[in-house]
Amino acid sequence: MGTKMLMSKFLVAGTAALAAGITLGNAQTGTISVHNDLVLNPAYTLAEMHPAAWVPPQVGDMALMADGKLVILTHELSLSDKENTTNVPRSNSKVYLVGNYKSADLETIDTLLVAKDLKEATGVCVVDGKIYVMEKLQLTELTLGAPGTMATARKVADIGVDALGVVNFQEYAFGLIYKDGYFYSALGGGVRIGGKSYSDDLSKLTEPNRDGVLKIKASDGSKELLNGGLRAPNGIAFGPAGTMWVTDNQGSWLPSCKLINVVNGRNYGYPNGPGKFRDMVESPPAVWFPYSEIGRSLTHPAFLKTGPFVGQFLMGDLSQGGMIRAAVEVVNGEYQGSAHSFSGGFTAGVEATLELDDGSFVLGGLGKGDVANWGWRGKLRGLQRLTPKPATTNFEILALHSKSDGIEVEFTKPVGAGADLVATYTMFYGTMTPSELYGGGNMLNKTLITIKSAKVSQNKMRVLLEADGLVPKSVIAVRVTGLKTEAGEELYRPAAWYTLNSVSPVKWTDVTSVNDRARAKGLSVESILTARMGRNLSVKVPFAGAHVVTLRNLRGEALESRSGSGAGQYLLGNSALASGMYLLDVKVGDQLLRKSVVF
């Protein structure tokens, strides 16, 4: 979310690039980039989602009502808008209700304006039939009235900003989520015009409750700042096992965009003023997105509950265009993971992503027309629906994983010839070193990693790139060249970036997964049906014979078990399952099936 710098770029593609004189070391740099902002992911279709009479909105955030209506919060910007450096927020946001948006006939989609003149709002959620909007200076409750009337507004809590307008112009309250009586929003820090920080004059920063996640009690509006050091955290979401996540945007003291598992009491590095987290040691993000290679200006993350990337995050990019996904895992008690290009081809930079129950996505576009800030190719607005094609999956890198003896590359389909050849892969690392220089410190000290071997698993879905001496607190880039499936399908977006905060103590194994062994016995994990029933998880098991159903957390610890014989249905959760990701084990005889469940 700041003025972006231009950076020189080289393409590294295996040993051919090295032979051409491009080496990776202290003297020379290399960049892997596979992102294409104009080409739609071939496994999906894209459609407009608004009638012709309704100009597509500039979407700040989205939510769903209980009756299925779509809530759209706008954040309206124009080509002529300058940054607002006053203490008076602009009345540039509205709330619409959109119905029948899944219709193929766009003219049957209905739109209803229910609130207007909201002040620079960037977050919305629905709780018990009421709409809550995070404006720049307050959290507002909207109560819907009779059809055709405007909602009634009530202030829930004030949101503080630094006293000077020139400081607080970008101090938005980004995103809004709710859980168990509390709202959460990610608050931006003070940013100078042009994107630099106030680290040389922290006295300008007067508000202690900034640049962190703000917790607001719904009943009385009382507030607590949970952490600090966020610069422009454009989006907040719940993730695996009820954890909380934000995206933060590149700039001064932030070499590249981040995906952060926000933990109470931590500092994430951006200099703040009187905040209580200022002098704490900086905590690293779960995923770095090297600038221009895989991301420039990340937006609201969506934690995926369906489809081939279940358990991963999907987010847009306001400056580079397209969408990016991130896969995370727990290593040595902390989250870290990999960044992947997902798709291009949208009408505007995607600011908000909303996953629907059928696996499709509503995408809300936002731009200001420039390429320096809030802009992609001059595109201002858009509302589209991205839908997976039936029975269609690309051959691509699903995720990267840390192992004690190298980096594992996990694919969506079995790999073909050449997967065991070192020459198929290029791997190097760089370091992120925050500095006051805007954009400084991105992927420094790039160094080629010698790959000792490429080991393919029995099911041909995973390859270990064996390497010694991987450097903790680095970002590892992996490029795959010329690899196809056994059927000859080419690899889609053949590169990924892994944030190696620490090296896993777990050694790689080529043993086929439990599900593959069970499948050989005629058992299918896909036939185990799960559904949310209030705060419980309903599990339907179709298999004959004795079986045991066990619900586990992501550490593998058993939370609850049920046993039976023949097909059966079970209710798990002891009436109080928390939102998040779980592991569901079903043991049938001597065979074990494992399924990831997002609750």
C-alpha positions as CSV (number, residue, x, y, z in Angstrom):
1,M,0.0,0.0,0.0
2,G,2.6,2.6,-0.7
3,T,4.6,3.9,-3.6
4,K,6.3,0.9,-5.3
5,M,9.9,0.8,-6.4
6,L,11.1,-0.6,-9.7
7,M,13.6,-3.4,-9.3
8,S,15.9,-5.1,-11.9
9,K,15.0,-8.6,-12.6
10,F,16.6,-11.7,-14.1
11,L,15.0,-15.0,-15.0
12,V,16.6,-18.1,-13.5
13,A,15.5,-21.3,-15.1
14,G,17.7,-24.2,-14.1
15,T,21.2,-24.9,-15.4
16,A,20.6,-23.2,-18.7
17,A,20.4,-19.9,-17.0
18,L,23.6,-20.6,-15.1
19,A,25.4,-21.6,-18.4
20,A,24.2,-18.2,-19.8
21,G,26.2,-16.4,-17.2
22,I,23.6,-15.8,-14.6
23,T,24.9,-17.0,-11.3
24,L,23.5,-16.6,-7.8
25,G,26.0,-15.4,-5.2
26,N,27.3,-12.4,-3.4
27,A,28.1,-10.5,-6.6
28,Q,25.1,-11.3,-8.8
29,T,21.4,-11.7,-8.2
30,G,18.7,-13.7,-9.8
31,T,14.9,-13.6,-9.7
32,I,12.3,-16.2,-10.3
33,S,9.0,-14.9,-11.5
34,V,6.1,-16.9,-12.9
35,H,3.2,-14.6,-12.1
36,N,1.0,-13.6,-15.0
37,D,-1.6,-11.0,-14.1
38,L,-3.6,-11.3,-17.3
39,V,-4.1,-15.1,-17.7
40,L,-7.0,-16.8,-15.9
41,N,-6.3,-20.1,-14.1
42,P,-7.4,-22.8,-16.6
43,A,-9.2,-24.8,-13.9
44,Y,-11.7,-22.0,-13.3
45,T,-14.3,-20.0,-15.1
46,L,-14.9,-16.3,-14.5
47,A,-18.2,-14.4,-14.8
48,E,-19.4,-10.9,-14.1
49,M,-21.8,-10.6,-11.1
50,H,-23.8,-7.5,-11.5
51,P,-26.7,-6.2,-13.7
52,A,-25.8,-3.8,-16.5
53,A,-27.6,-0.9,-14.8
54,W,-25.4,-1.2,-11.7
55,V,-21.9,0.1,-12.2
56,P,-19.5,-2.4,-10.6
57,P,-18.6,-1.3,-7.1
58,Q,-15.2,-0.5,-5.7
59,V,-15.2,-3.2,-3.0
60,G,-13.5,-2.7,0.3
61,D,-14.8,-5.9,2.0
62,M,-17.7,-8.5,1.8
63,A,-19.7,-10.8,4.0
64,L,-22.8,-13.0,3.9
65,M,-26.1,-12.7,5.6
66,A,-27.8,-15.8,7.1
67,D,-30.3,-15.8,4.3
68,G,-27.5,-15.9,1.7
69,K,-27.6,-12.3,0.6
70,L,-24.2,-10.8,-0.1
71,V,-23.1,-7.8,1.8
72,I,-20.8,-5.4,-0.1
73,L,-18.9,-2.6,1.6
74,T,-17.5,-0.1,-0.9
75,H,-14.4,2.1,-0.6
76,E,-14.9,4.6,-3.4
77,L,-11.8,6.2,-4.9
78,S,-11.3,8.3,-8.1
79,L,-8.5,9.1,-10.4
80,S,-8.3,12.6,-9.0
81,D,-8.3,11.6,-5.3
82,K,-5.2,12.6,-3.4
83,E,-4.3,11.0,-0.1
84,N,-6.5,12.4,2.7
85,T,-4.1,14.3,5.0
86,T,-6.8,15.9,7.1
87,N,-8.3,14.7,10.4
88,V,-11.7,14.4,8.8
89,P,-12.3,11.1,7.0
90,R,-14.1,11.2,3.6
91,S,-17.6,9.9,3.4
92,N,-16.7,7.5,0.6
93,S,-18.2,4.1,1.7
94,K,-21.6,2.5,1.3
95,V,-23.2,-0.9,2.1
96,Y,-25.2,-2.9,-0.4
97,L,-27.2,-6.1,-0.1
98,V,-27.0,-8.3,-3.3
99,G,-29.4,-11.2,-3.9
100,N,-29.6,-13.9,-6.5
101,Y,-26.0,-13.3,-7.4
102,K,-25.5,-16.9,-8.5
103,S,-27.9,-16.4,-11.4
104,A,-26.6,-16.8,-14.9
105,D,-29.0,-14.0,-15.9
106,L,-27.2,-10.9,-14.6
107,E,-30.4,-8.8,-14.9
108,T,-32.1,-10.9,-12.2
109,I,-29.4,-10.0,-9.7
110,D,-30.9,-7.4,-7.3
111,T,-28.9,-4.7,-5.4
112,L,-30.2,-2.7,-2.5
113,L,-28.3,0.3,-0.9
114,V,-28.8,0.1,2.9
115,A,-26.1,2.5,4.2
116,K,-24.1,5.4,2.8
117,D,-21.8,8.2,3.9
118,L,-19.6,5.8,5.9
119,K,-16.2,7.1,6.6
120,E,-13.3,5.4,4.7
121,A,-14.5,2.0,5.7
122,T,-12.5,-1.2,5.0
123,G,-14.0,-4.0,7.0
124,V,-17.5,-5.6,7.4
125,C,-19.0,-8.7,9.1
126,V,-22.4,-10.0,10.0
127,V,-23.4,-11.0,13.6
128,D,-26.9,-12.1,14.6
129,G,-28.5,-10.4,11.6
130,K,-26.8,-7.1,12.1
131,I,-24.1,-5.6,9.9
132,Y,-20.9,-4.3,11.5
133,V,-18.7,-1.9,9.6
134,M,-15.1,-0.9,10.5
135,E,-14.8,2.8,9.6
136,K,-11.6,4.7,9.9
137,L,-12.6,6.3,13.3
138,Q,-15.2,3.9,14.7
139,L,-16.9,0.5,14.6
140,T,-20.5,1.0,13.5
141,E,-23.5,-1.3,13.9
142,L,-26.1,-1.3,11.2
143,T,-29.6,-2.6,11.9
144,L,-31.7,-3.3,8.8
145,G,-35.2,-1.9,8.6
146,A,-38.1,-2.4,6.3
147,P,-37.2,-3.1,2.6
148,G,-36.3,0.0,0.8
149,T,-35.3,1.9,3.9
150,M,-31.8,2.8,5.1
151,A,-30.3,0.9,8.0
152,T,-30.1,2.5,11.5
153,A,-26.5,3.2,12.6
154,R,-25.1,3.0,16.1
155,K,-21.5,3.6,17.2
156,V,-20.0,0.6,19.0
157,A,-16.5,1.9,19.7
158,D,-14.1,4.7,18.8
159,I,-10.9,3.9,16.9
160,G,-8.0,6.2,17.7
161,V,-5.6,7.6,15.1
162,D,-2.5,9.8,15.5
163,A,-3.2,13.5,15.9
164,L,-1.7,14.8,12.6
165,G,-3.7,14.1,9.4
166,V,-0.4,13.7,7.5
167,V,0.4,10.9,9.8
168,N,-3.0,9.2,9.9
169,F,-3.9,9.3,6.2
170,Q,-3.2,5.6,5.9
171,E,-4.1,4.6,9.4
172,Y,-7.1,2.5,8.3
173,A,-8.8,-0.1,10.4
174,F,-8.4,-3.0,7.9
175,G,-10.9,-5.8,7.9
176,L,-13.3,-7.0,10.5
177,I,-13.9,-10.5,12.1
178,Y,-15.9,-11.7,15.1
179,K,-15.7,-14.5,17.6
180,D,-17.3,-15.2,21.0
181,G,-18.4,-11.7,21.8
182,Y,-15.4,-9.8,20.4
183,F,-14.5,-8.0,17.1
184,Y,-11.0,-7.9,15.7
185,S,-9.5,-5.5,13.2
186,A,-5.9,-4.9,12.0
187,L,-4.9,-1.3,12.4
188,G,-2.4,0.4,10.1
189,G,0.6,2.4,11.4
190,G,1.6,6.0,10.6
191,V,3.1,6.3,7.1
192,R,4.6,9.4,5.4
193,I,3.4,10.5,2.0
194,G,5.6,8.4,-0.3
195,G,5.6,5.4,2.0
196,K,8.4,5.9,4.5
197,S,7.9,5.5,8.3
198,Y,8.2,7.9,11.1
199,S,11.1,6.0,12.7
200,D,13.2,9.2,12.7
201,D,10.5,11.1,14.6
202,L,8.4,8.8,16.6
203,S,7.1,11.7,18.6
204,K,4.7,12.4,15.7
205,L,2.9,9.1,16.7
206,T,0.7,9.9,19.6
207,E,-1.9,7.1,19.6
208,P,-0.9,4.0,21.6
209,N,-3.5,1.7,20.1
210,R,-2.2,1.5,16.6
211,D,-0.3,-0.8,14.2
212,G,-1.6,-4.0,15.7
213,V,-4.7,-6.2,16.0
214,L,-7.4,-4.3,18.1
215,K,-9.8,-6.5,20.1
216,I,-13.2,-4.8,20.8
217,K,-15.8,-6.1,23.2
218,A,-19.2,-6.1,21.5
219,S,-21.2,-5.5,24.6
220,D,-19.5,-2.2,25.8
221,G,-17.0,-1.2,23.1
222,S,-13.9,-1.6,25.4
223,K,-10.7,-2.1,23.5
224,E,-7.3,-3.9,23.8
225,L,-4.3,-3.8,21.5
226,L,-3.1,-7.4,21.2
227,N,0.3,-6.9,19.4
228,G,2.2,-4.3,17.4
229,G,4.5,-3.6,14.5
230,L,2.0,-3.8,11.6
231,R,2.4,-1.2,8.8
232,A,-0.5,-1.6,6.4
233,P,-2.2,-4.9,7.3
234,N,-4.8,-4.9,4.6
235,G,-7.0,-7.8,5.8
236,I,-7.6,-10.1,8.7
237,A,-9.0,-13.7,8.9
238,F,-9.2,-16.7,11.1
239,G,-7.1,-19.6,9.9
240,P,-6.1,-23.2,11.0
241,A,-7.3,-24.2,14.5
242,G,-8.9,-20.8,15.2
243,T,-5.6,-18.9,14.7
244,M,-5.7,-15.3,13.5
245,W,-3.9,-14.0,10.4
246,V,-3.2,-10.7,8.7
247,T,-1.5,-9.6,5.5
248,D,0.9,-6.7,5.8
249,N,2.2,-4.5,2.9
250,Q,5.7,-3.7,1.8
251,G,7.4,-0.4,2.5
252,S,9.8,1.2,4.9
253,W,11.0,-1.4,7.4
254,L,9.1,-4.1,5.5
255,P,11.1,-5.5,2.5
256,S,8.2,-7.5,1.1
257,C,4.6,-8.3,1.9
258,K,3.9,-10.7,4.7
259,L,1.3,-13.2,5.8
260,I,1.4,-13.2,9.6
261,N,0.0,-15.6,12.2
262,V,-0.6,-12.8,14.7
263,V,0.0,-13.9,18.3
264,N,-0.8,-11.8,21.4
265,G,2.1,-9.8,22.8
266,R,4.3,-9.9,19.8
267,N,6.0,-7.1,17.7
268,Y,6.1,-7.5,13.9
269,G,8.7,-4.9,13.2
270,Y,7.1,-1.7,12.0
271,P,8.2,1.2,14.2
272,N,5.4,2.6,16.4
273,G,5.2,5.5,18.8
274,P,4.0,5.1,22.4
275,G,2.8,1.6,21.9
276,K,3.8,-1.0,24.5
277,F,5.3,-3.4,21.9
278,R,7.8,-1.0,20.4
279,D,10.9,-2.3,22.1
280,M,10.2,-6.0,21.8
281,V,12.2,-8.3,19.5
282,E,10.6,-8.5,16.0
283,S,8.8,-11.8,15.2
284,P,9.0,-13.1,11.7
285,P,6.0,-13.7,9.4
286,A,4.8,-17.2,8.5
287,V,5.2,-16.4,4.8
288,W,7.2,-13.7,2.9
289,F,6.2,-12.8,-0.7
290,P,9.4,-11.5,-2.4
291,Y,8.6,-8.2,-4.0
292,S,7.7,-8.3,-7.7
293,E,8.4,-12.0,-7.9
294,I,5.2,-13.1,-6.2
295,G,3.5,-10.1,-4.7
296,R,3.5,-6.3,-4.3
297,S,0.4,-5.2,-2.4
298,L,-1.5,-8.1,-0.7
299,T,-5.2,-7.8,0.3
300,H,-7.7,-9.6,2.5
301,P,-6.8,-13.2,3.0
302,A,-9.4,-16.0,2.7
303,F,-8.8,-19.3,4.6
304,L,-10.1,-22.0,2.2
305,K,-12.6,-24.6,3.4
306,T,-13.2,-26.4,0.2
307,G,-11.5,-27.5,-3.0
308,P,-8.0,-28.7,-3.9
309,F,-6.3,-26.0,-1.7
310,V,-8.3,-26.6,1.4
311,G,-6.5,-25.3,4.5
312,Q,-4.5,-22.7,2.5
313,F,-5.0,-19.0,2.1
314,L,-6.0,-17.1,-1.0
315,M,-5.6,-13.3,-1.5
316,G,-5.5,-10.7,-4.1
317,D,-2.8,-8.1,-5.1
318,L,-3.8,-4.4,-5.6
319,S,-0.6,-3.4,-7.5
320,Q,0.6,-6.6,-9.2
321,G,-2.8,-7.9,-10.1
322,G,-4.1,-11.4,-9.9
323,M,-4.3,-13.7,-6.9
324,I,-1.8,-15.6,-4.8
325,R,-2.2,-18.5,-2.4
326,A,-0.1,-19.5,0.6
327,A,0.3,-23.0,2.2
328,V,1.3,-23.0,5.9
329,E,2.6,-25.7,8.2
330,V,3.8,-25.9,11.8
331,V,7.5,-26.3,12.3
332,N,9.1,-26.3,15.7
333,G,5.9,-24.9,17.2
334,E,5.5,-22.0,14.8
335,Y,3.8,-21.5,11.4
336,Q,5.8,-21.1,8.2
337,G,5.1,-22.0,4.6
338,S,5.1,-21.3,0.9
339,A,3.8,-18.7,-1.5
340,H,2.3,-19.6,-4.9
341,S,0.9,-17.7,-7.9
342,F,-2.7,-18.7,-8.3
343,S,-4.4,-16.8,-11.2
344,G,-4.6,-13.6,-13.2
345,G,-7.3,-12.3,-15.6
346,F,-9.5,-10.2,-13.4
347,T,-11.1,-6.9,-14.1
348,A,-9.4,-5.0,-11.3
349,G,-7.0,-5.6,-8.4
350,V,-8.8,-8.0,-6.1
351,E,-9.3,-6.4,-2.6
352,A,-11.7,-8.9,-1.1
353,T,-12.2,-12.6,-1.6
354,L,-15.2,-14.5,-0.3
355,E,-15.4,-18.3,-0.5
356,L,-18.9,-19.8,-1.0
357,D,-20.1,-23.2,0.1
358,D,-20.0,-24.6,-3.4
359,G,-16.2,-23.8,-3.7
360,S,-16.7,-20.8,-5.9
361,F,-15.4,-17.3,-5.0
362,V,-16.9,-13.8,-5.1
363,L,-14.1,-11.4,-6.0
364,G,-14.3,-7.7,-5.2
365,G,-12.1,-5.3,-7.1
366,L,-10.6,-2.0,-6.0
367,G,-8.3,0.6,-7.6
368,K,-7.5,4.2,-7.9
369,G,-6.2,4.1,-11.4
370,D,-2.5,4.4,-10.8
371,V,0.2,1.8,-10.6
372,A,1.9,3.3,-7.6
373,N,-0.7,2.9,-4.9
374,W,-4.1,1.2,-4.8
375,G,-3.8,0.5,-8.5
376,W,-3.3,-2.2,-11.2
377,R,-3.3,-1.3,-14.9
378,G,-5.6,1.7,-14.3
379,K,-8.5,-0.6,-13.3
380,L,-10.9,0.9,-10.7
381,R,-13.6,-1.6,-9.9
382,G,-15.0,-5.0,-10.4
383,L,-17.4,-7.7,-9.0
384,Q,-16.8,-11.2,-10.4
385,R,-17.4,-14.9,-9.5
386,L,-14.6,-17.4,-9.9
387,T,-15.9,-21.0,-10.2
388,P,-13.9,-24.2,-10.4
389,K,-14.5,-26.3,-13.5
390,P,-16.0,-29.8,-12.6
391,A,-13.5,-32.5,-12.2
392,T,-10.6,-30.3,-13.3
393,T,-7.3,-29.9,-11.4
394,N,-4.1,-28.4,-12.7
395,F,-0.8,-30.0,-12.4
396,E,1.0,-27.6,-10.1
397,I,3.0,-27.2,-7.0
398,L,0.6,-27.8,-4.1
399,A,3.0,-26.8,-1.3
400,L,6.6,-26.7,-0.2
401,H,7.6,-28.3,3.1
402,S,10.7,-28.1,5.3
403,K,12.5,-31.4,6.1
404,S,15.7,-31.9,8.1
405,D,17.4,-33.1,4.9
406,G,16.0,-30.6,2.3
407,I,12.9,-29.1,0.9
408,E,10.0,-31.2,-0.2
409,V,8.0,-30.2,-3.2
410,E,4.4,-31.5,-3.1
411,F,2.4,-31.7,-6.4
412,T,-1.3,-32.0,-7.2
413,K,-0.7,-34.9,-9.5
414,P,1.8,-37.7,-9.9
415,V,5.0,-36.6,-11.6
416,G,6.4,-38.1,-14.8
417,A,9.9,-38.7,-16.2
418,G,12.7,-36.4,-15.1
419,A,11.3,-35.8,-11.6
420,D,14.3,-37.6,-10.1
421,L,16.9,-35.5,-12.0
422,V,18.7,-32.7,-10.2
423,A,18.8,-30.7,-13.4
424,T,15.0,-30.3,-13.3
425,Y,15.2,-28.0,-10.3
426,T,16.8,-24.7,-9.4
427,M,16.9,-23.6,-5.8
428,F,18.4,-20.6,-4.1
429,Y,17.9,-18.5,-1.0
430,G,17.8,-14.9,-0.1
431,T,17.3,-13.0,3.2
432,M,14.9,-10.3,4.2
433,T,16.6,-7.5,6.1
434,P,14.2,-4.7,7.1
435,S,15.6,-1.2,6.7
436,E,14.4,2.4,6.8
437,L,15.0,2.6,3.0
438,Y,11.6,2.2,1.3
439,G,11.6,-1.2,-0.3
440,G,15.1,-2.0,1.0
441,G,16.2,-5.4,2.2
442,N,14.2,-7.6,-0.2
443,M,15.9,-11.0,-1.0
444,L,19.5,-9.9,-0.2
445,N,22.5,-12.2,-0.4
446,K,21.0,-14.5,-3.0
447,T,22.9,-17.7,-3.1
448,L,22.4,-20.8,-5.2
449,I,21.7,-24.0,-3.2
450,T,23.4,-27.2,-4.3
451,I,20.8,-29.9,-4.7
452,K,22.4,-33.3,-3.9
453,S,19.6,-35.4,-5.2
454,A,15.9,-35.4,-6.1
455,K,14.0,-38.3,-4.4
456,V,10.5,-39.2,-5.6
457,S,8.0,-40.7,-3.2
458,Q,6.2,-44.0,-4.0
459,N,3.0,-42.3,-5.0
460,K,5.0,-39.8,-7.2
461,M,3.2,-36.8,-5.6
462,R,6.2,-35.6,-3.6
463,V,9.9,-34.9,-4.4
464,L,12.6,-34.2,-1.8
465,L,15.3,-31.8,-3.0
466,E,18.0,-33.0,-0.8
467,A,20.4,-30.2,0.4
468,D,22.7,-29.5,3.2
469,G,23.1,-26.4,5.3
470,L,19.8,-24.7,4.6
471,V,19.9,-21.3,6.2
472,P,17.2,-20.5,8.8
473,K,15.5,-17.1,8.6
474,S,15.7,-17.1,4.8
475,V,13.4,-17.4,1.9
476,I,14.0,-20.4,-0.5
477,A,12.9,-20.1,-4.1
478,V,12.3,-23.2,-6.1
479,R,11.9,-23.4,-9.9
480,V,10.9,-26.6,-11.7
481,T,11.8,-26.8,-15.4
482,G,10.3,-29.1,-18.0
483,L,8.5,-31.4,-15.6
484,K,5.3,-33.1,-16.8
485,T,2.8,-35.6,-15.4
486,E,2.9,-39.2,-16.6
487,A,0.1,-38.2,-19.0
488,G,2.2,-35.3,-20.4
489,E,0.4,-32.4,-18.7
490,E,2.7,-29.4,-18.2
491,L,3.3,-27.8,-14.9
492,Y,1.2,-24.6,-14.2
493,R,3.1,-21.8,-12.5
494,P,6.3,-23.8,-11.9
495,A,7.8,-21.9,-9.0
496,A,7.2,-21.3,-5.3
497,W,8.9,-19.6,-2.4
498,Y,9.3,-21.1,1.1
499,T,9.9,-19.0,4.2
500,L,12.3,-21.0,6.3
501,N,12.1,-19.5,9.7
502,S,13.5,-22.7,11.1
503,V,14.5,-26.1,9.7
504,S,12.2,-29.0,10.5
505,P,13.7,-31.8,12.7
506,V,11.6,-34.3,10.7
507,K,13.5,-36.3,8.1
508,W,11.8,-37.0,4.7
509,T,10.3,-40.4,4.0
510,D,9.1,-41.8,0.7
511,V,6.5,-44.0,2.3
512,T,3.2,-43.7,0.5
513,S,0.6,-41.8,2.5
514,V,-2.0,-43.6,4.6
515,N,-4.8,-42.6,2.2
516,D,-2.9,-44.1,-0.8
517,R,-2.4,-47.4,1.1
518,A,-6.1,-47.5,2.0
519,R,-7.2,-46.7,-1.5
520,A,-5.4,-49.8,-2.7
521,K,-7.9,-51.7,-0.5
522,G,-10.9,-50.1,-2.1
523,L,-11.4,-47.5,0.6
524,S,-11.8,-43.8,-0.3
525,V,-11.3,-40.8,2.0
526,E,-13.6,-38.8,-0.3
527,S,-16.5,-41.0,0.7
528,I,-16.3,-40.0,4.3
529,L,-18.8,-37.2,4.5
530,T,-18.5,-34.4,7.1
531,A,-20.8,-31.4,7.9
532,R,-21.0,-28.8,10.6
533,M,-24.0,-29.2,12.9
534,G,-24.0,-26.2,15.2
535,R,-20.8,-26.5,17.2
536,N,-20.5,-30.2,16.4
537,L,-19.0,-32.1,13.5
538,S,-21.2,-34.7,11.8
539,V,-19.2,-37.6,10.3
540,K,-20.8,-40.2,8.0
541,V,-18.8,-43.4,7.5
542,P,-19.9,-45.7,4.6
543,F,-17.6,-48.7,5.2
544,A,-18.6,-52.2,6.3
545,G,-16.8,-53.8,9.2
546,A,-15.5,-52.5,12.4
547,H,-14.0,-49.0,12.4
548,V,-12.8,-46.2,14.8
549,V,-13.4,-42.5,14.1
550,T,-10.9,-40.2,15.8
551,L,-10.8,-36.4,15.8
552,R,-7.4,-34.9,16.3
553,N,-5.8,-31.4,16.4
554,L,-3.1,-30.4,14.0
555,R,-0.4,-31.7,16.5
556,G,-2.0,-35.2,16.1
557,E,-3.4,-35.3,19.6
558,A,-6.7,-37.2,19.9
559,L,-9.6,-35.1,21.0
560,E,-12.4,-37.6,20.7
561,S,-13.1,-41.1,19.4
562,R,-16.1,-43.1,18.3
563,S,-16.3,-46.8,17.3
564,G,-18.8,-48.8,15.3
565,S,-19.4,-51.7,12.9
566,G,-20.9,-51.2,9.5
567,A,-21.9,-47.9,8.0
568,G,-22.6,-45.3,10.7
569,Q,-23.0,-41.6,11.5
570,Y,-21.3,-39.8,14.4
571,L,-21.5,-36.4,16.1
572,L,-18.1,-35.2,17.4
573,G,-17.1,-32.1,19.2
574,N,-18.6,-32.4,22.7
575,S,-20.9,-29.6,21.7
576,A,-18.2,-27.0,21.6
577,L,-15.8,-27.3,18.7
578,A,-13.7,-24.1,18.1
579,S,-13.4,-22.8,14.5
580,G,-10.2,-24.1,12.8
581,M,-8.7,-27.1,11.1
582,Y,-8.7,-30.6,12.4
583,L,-7.6,-34.1,11.4
584,L,-10.2,-36.8,11.1
585,D,-8.9,-40.4,11.2
586,V,-11.0,-43.3,10.3
587,K,-9.5,-46.7,10.9
588,V,-11.1,-49.6,9.1
589,G,-9.5,-52.9,10.0
590,D,-5.8,-52.4,9.6
591,Q,-6.3,-49.5,7.1
592,L,-6.2,-45.8,8.1
593,L,-7.7,-42.9,6.2
594,R,-7.0,-39.3,7.2
595,K,-9.0,-36.3,6.2
596,S,-8.4,-32.6,6.9
597,V,-11.6,-30.9,8.2
598,V,-12.1,-27.1,8.4
599,F,-14.7,-26.3,11.0
